[in-house]
Amino acid sequence: MKHEKIQPRVKLEPELEEIAGSWPTAKRFEMARKFARWAQQLKISARIMSADARGGRHHQRRLRYLGLRKASLN
C-alpha cells in the first residue's frame, strides 16, 4: 500500500501557525477568548483615537426629561 501525505484538517495563517502551531486544544480555546477580548479593546480604542484625530467633540448623552413627580420618587 502506498501512504499518501495527510493534509491537515485546519490550516492557519502563517503568522498564527508560528504562534499557535504546537498549542493543544484547551490552550487554543483559552487564547481564542483572550484574543477576542483584545480585538474588542483594539476596535474601541481605535474608534476613540480616530474621533480624537478628527477633532470631534466628546458627545455626552442627554438625560431624558423626568417629571417632578417621578423625580420626587427617587
matplotlib code that plots the C-alpha trace (Angstrom):
import matplotlib.pyplot as plt

x = [0.0, 1.1, 0.9, -0.2, 0.7, -2.2, -3.4, -4.1, -7.8, -7.2, -4.9, -4.0, -2.5, 1.3, 1.9, -0.7, 0.7, 4.1, 2.4, -0.2, 1.0, 2.0, -0.8, -3.2, -6.9, -7.6, -4.9, -6.3, -9.8, -8.3, -6.2, -9.2, -11.2, -8.3, -7.7, -11.4, -11.3, -8.2, -9.7, -12.7, -10.5, -8.4, -11.6, -12.9, -9.5, -9.1, -12.6, -11.7, -8.3, -9.9, -12.5, -9.8, -7.7, -10.7, -11.1, -14.6, -16.4, -17.0, -20.7, -22.4, -25.8, -28.6, -30.6, -34.3, -36.7, -38.1, -41.3, -41.1, -43.5, -41.3, -38.1, -39.5, -39.9, -36.1]
y = [0.0, 3.5, 6.0, 9.5, 12.6, 13.5, 17.1, 18.9, 19.5, 23.0, 25.5, 28.6, 31.8, 31.5, 34.1, 32.4, 29.0, 30.2, 31.3, 28.6, 25.6, 23.5, 24.5, 21.8, 22.2, 23.7, 26.4, 27.3, 27.8, 29.9, 32.1, 32.5, 34.0, 36.3, 37.4, 38.1, 40.4, 42.1, 42.6, 44.3, 46.6, 47.5, 48.3, 50.6, 52.3, 52.8, 54.5, 56.8, 57.7, 58.3, 60.6, 62.5, 62.9, 64.4, 66.8, 65.7, 66.8, 64.4, 63.8, 63.2, 61.5, 63.9, 62.8, 62.2, 64.7, 63.4, 65.0, 66.4, 63.8, 60.9, 62.7, 63.1, 59.3, 58.9]
z = [0.0, -0.8, 2.0, 0.9, 2.8, 5.0, 4.7, 8.0, 8.6, 9.7, 8.0, 9.9, 8.6, 8.6, 11.3, 13.5, 12.8, 14.1, 17.3, 17.9, 15.9, 18.8, 21.2, 22.5, 22.2, 25.6, 25.2, 21.8, 23.3, 26.1, 23.8, 21.3, 24.2, 25.1, 21.5, 21.1, 24.2, 22.9, 19.4, 21.0, 23.1, 20.0, 18.0, 20.7, 21.3, 17.5, 17.3, 20.2, 18.7, 15.3, 16.8, 18.7, 15.5, 13.7, 16.5, 17.2, 20.2, 23.0, 23.0, 26.3, 26.4, 27.2, 30.2, 29.5, 30.9, 34.1, 35.5, 39.0, 40.4, 39.1, 40.2, 43.7, 43.9, 43.7]

ax = plt.figure().add_subplot(projection="3d")
ax.plot(x, y, z, "-o")
ax.set_aspect("equal")
plt.show()
